Amino acid sequence: MSSEPLTRIYTVPLRRAFEAPRYRRTKVAIRLIREFATRHMKSEEVKLDEDLNRYLWSRGIGNPPRRVKLEMEKDKDGVVSIRLAAETGQ
């Protein structure tokens, strides 16, 4: 295994969060992001960036975004760090 971290960019759909009641949707969206990272990056330890958390909560608890583009980075210890992907070309 190489010494550099594994970095991937994903667009995570959050439509399942809208099946929850309005007073729970953003919390469910955060849980969905953690589950997505666990499944795709093969790691149990997941850390969300503060800017990502603010972005998810920016529209309140009842109206999270429908999808979010994320950059996931797995270090050599197996910890996955998740942050908003830089908008390229826009």
C-alpha positions in Angstrom: 0.0 0.0 0.0 1.3 3.4 -0.9 2.1 6.1 1.7 -0.2 8.7 0.1 -3.8 8.9 1.3 -6.6 7.5 -0.9 -8.8 10.4 -2.2 -12.1 10.1 -4.0 -14.9 12.4 -5.1 -18.5 11.2 -4.8 -21.9 12.7 -5.3 -24.0 11.4 -2.4 -27.7 11.3 -2.9 -29.7 12.3 0.2 -33.2 11.6 -1.1 -33.8 9.0 1.6 -33.6 11.8 4.2 -36.8 13.1 2.8 -38.7 10.0 3.9 -38.1 11.0 7.5 -40.3 13.6 9.3 -39.3 17.3 8.7 -37.9 17.6 12.3 -35.3 14.8 11.6 -34.2 15.2 8.0 -30.8 16.9 8.4 -29.9 14.4 11.1 -30.8 11.5 8.8 -28.8 13.1 6.0 -25.7 13.2 8.2 -26.2 9.5 9.1 -26.6 8.7 5.3 -23.3 10.4 4.5 -21.6 8.4 7.3 -23.1 5.1 6.0 -22.1 6.0 2.4 -18.5 6.6 3.5 -18.3 3.4 5.5 -19.6 1.4 2.6 -17.5 3.0 -0.2 -14.2 3.7 1.7 -14.2 0.5 3.7 -13.6 2.2 7.1 -15.5 2.4 10.3 -14.1 5.7 11.5 -15.5 8.7 9.7 -15.0 12.4 10.4 -17.1 15.2 8.8 -15.6 18.6 8.1 -17.0 21.6 9.9 -17.8 23.4 6.6 -19.7 20.3 5.4 -21.7 20.3 8.7 -22.5 24.0 8.3 -23.6 23.5 4.7 -26.0 20.7 5.6 -27.5 22.7 8.4 -27.6 26.0 6.5 -31.2 25.5 5.4 -32.4 24.2 8.7 -33.4 20.8 10.0 -36.3 20.2 7.7 -34.7 21.1 4.3 -31.3 19.5 3.7 -29.8 19.5 0.2 -31.0 16.7 -2.1 -27.5 15.6 -3.1 -24.0 16.8 -2.1 -20.6 16.5 -3.8 -18.0 15.3 -1.4 -14.3 14.6 -1.3 -13.4 11.6 0.9 -9.8 11.0 2.0 -8.7 7.9 3.8 -5.3 8.1 5.6 -3.0 5.3 6.5 -4.7 4.7 9.9 -8.0 4.1 8.1 -9.7 7.3 9.2 -11.9 8.8 6.5 -12.1 12.6 6.4 -15.1 14.1 4.5 -15.3 17.6 3.1 -17.2 19.5 0.4 -15.6 19.0 -3.0 -14.2 22.1 -4.6 -16.4 23.2 -7.5 -14.3 22.6 -10.6 -15.0 24.5 -13.8 -17.9 26.5 -12.4 
